[in-house]
Amino acid sequence: MSTLLDEISLHHPLKIGIIGGGQIGKMIAQEAKRMSLKVVILDPTKNCPASTVCDKLIVADFKNEDKIRELAKYSDVITYEIELANSEALKNLESKKYPIFPSPHSLYLIQNKYRQKKFLQENKLPVPEFKKITSINDLSFIAEKFEYPLMLKASEDSYDGRGNYLIKCKEDIPIAYNSFDNREIFAEKYIDFKTEISIMVARNKKGQIETFPIAENIHKNNVLDTTLVPANISPKIYKDAEIIAKNVVACLNDIGIFGIEMFVSNKDDIFINEIAPRPHNSGHYSIEGCSISQFEQHIRTILNLPLIKPELLRPTVMKNILGPPNFSGNYRIRGMSKLLSIPSTKIHLYGKSLTSPGRKLGHITCTGTTLDEVIKRSSFAKNSIEIIVD
């Protein structure tokens, strides 16, 4: 592939097709519009977040092959913001020399967590012990081998902790097994980690790999709540994690940006948790915190443009704005004046018309001179607003 974008034509601008019109699709589109590119979105929701910034919206399921072909007809290159995209349909397009990044093969590999873990294991990359489960007896045997607690996970269609079951004792086994309702599942040895970290890694066609500063992530109820940069890890762990992340992307041998989530154990061992073949929630801090955002870097990769080394400008904290528990429906956000009076604070609202428990409605980013200062500022900012349900 030659460089897709070497000169800008305002009469015939390049068109980027994005499968998924959620907040990540919206932020990719916003970055594309800054460069006067056209954006075509495929999403099942007419008023999805990206609908306000795209040039054309195709309303259809992520797996609709006919509509994916329609997206290709209106686009010069396709990318995606969600792993639910139809990898087989994308493979068919790729076989006809249509540019899709990251590749449908990587999507196919990553969208099944068991398949993803096998790939990492086969490439001698560090992952927790795991085993495919085909019966309750199989699970009982593995539970004794891995010891308690252990994780039982759905291979597909699971995110933000959905599709995970922590088995704490023998009595949990039948409840856990039956809760997956015949889905493909696997058991994973529980990692008693002290820190969860992630790193965004971009790779272009030339094989140039650039990493973003490592982020430390704090989850609540299995959903990302806070990202802190720089991460509170030793220089050795930082170096080792960066090497592991680069090796993951080198093994994928693909083009795009990838989010690599890892656990740091109490013994300072590093284990890969998951890969995301797209910009990631834990990389949102880069918009205000870095010399280049994960979204611009992603666009650079898929358009075969030079990458630059991201630099952390100042200590940064990102906090998600999540839907309140026990409520779904219309909502309002109160306290905007107070929040917007806080220095070095930015709010990103995704434009989702409905809330549900734990749904990502937006995020707040704070920067400052020291991480301690920014942590306090971000907590004050988060507490300044309130989600009011109608």
Residue, then its C-alpha position, 0 to 999 in steps of 0.5 A: m500500500s502506498t501512502l494513502l494520504d500525502e496531499i489533501s484535496l478538499h474537492h475529493p477528500l479521503k474517506i475513512g470508514i469506521i465500524g462502530g459509532g460509540q465514543i471511540g468512533k466519535m473521537i477517531a472521527q473528530e481527529a479525522k475532521r481536524m484533517s478535513l477527512k470524510v468519515v462514514i460510520l456503521d452503527p446500529t443506533k441512529n443517534c450514536p455518539a459519532s453520528t454528530v461528527c460523521d459525514k454519512l451514517i449507515v444504520a445497521d448491525f456490526k455483523n451485517e455483511d451487506k452493510i459492511r460492503e456498503l461501508a466499503k463502497y463509500s470509504d477508502v479505508i476501513t477501521y473499527e472501534i469495536e471487536l463485535a465487527n464481522s471479521e469474516a465479512l472483512k476478510n472477504l473485502e480484504s481478499k479483494k485488496y480493500p485496505i482494512f486496518p487492523s487486519p481482519h485476521s487480528l480482529y478474528l484472533i482477538q475477538n475470541k479471548y481463548r484464541q487470543k490467549k493461545f496466540l500469546q502462549e504460542n508466541k511465548l508471551p506471558v499469560p496466566e495459565f488457562k484451560k478450555i472448559t467443555s464440561i462441569n467435570d472439566l471445570s472441577f478438575i481444573a479448579e483443583k489444579f489452579e486452586y481457588p480463587l480462579m476466573l471463568k471467562a466467556s471466550e466471546d462477546s464479553y467486556d467491562g467484566r461482563g462474561n467473567y465469573l470469579i470462582k471462590c470455592k468448590e460450591d461456586i462451580p455449578i453456579a458459575y458453569n451454568s451461568f454461561d448457558n452453553r457459551e464457549i468458556f475457559a478457566e484462567k488462574y487468578i492473578d493476585f495483582k498489585t497493579e493493573i497497567s496498560i500501554m497503547v502501541a502503534r505500528n505502521k506498514k514500515g514496521q515502526i513501533e511507537t509506545f505511549p506512556i504506561a498507564e495505571n488503571i483502577h477498576k470499580n465493579n469491573v469497569l475502568d474508573t481511573t487512569l493515572v499517568p505516569a504509572n506507579i511502577s519501578p523502572k524495571i517493570y516499566k521497561d519489561a512491560e514496554i518490551i512485552a507490549k512491543n513484542v505483542v504487536a510485532c507478533l501480530n505483524d499488523i497495522g494500527i494501534f493496540g491497547i495491551e492490558m497487563f497485570v503486575s503481580n505481588k512478585d513483580d511478574i507481568f502477565i498480559n490480560e487482554i489486547a484491544p485492536r483499536p484505541h482504548n479507554s485507558g488511552h483517552y488521557s493522551i488527548e490532553g496528556c501527550s504530544i499526540s493522542q492515541f486517535e491521531q496516532h491511529i489515523r497515522t497508522i491506517l493512512n500509512l503516515p509517519l508515527i511520532k514518539p508520544e511524550l507525556l506533557r504533564p502528569t495526567v489523570m482520567k476519570n470515567i463518568l459512569g451511569p449510576p447503579n440501578f437505573s436505565g433511561n434519560y439523564r442530566i448532568r448537573g454541576m457543569s459550571k463548578l467543574l468548568s471552573i477547575p483549572s487544567t480540567k477537561i470534560h468529554l461528553y459522549g452524547k449518549s441519550l440514555t444511561s444504564p448501570g456502569r455505562k460510559l457516558g463521558h470522561i474527565t481529564c486533569t493535568g498538573t505539576t505532580l501526580d498527587e496534585v492531579i489525583k486531588r484535582s480529578s477527585f474534586a472534578k468528579n465530585s463536582i458533577e452529578i448524574i440526575v435521572d429523569 
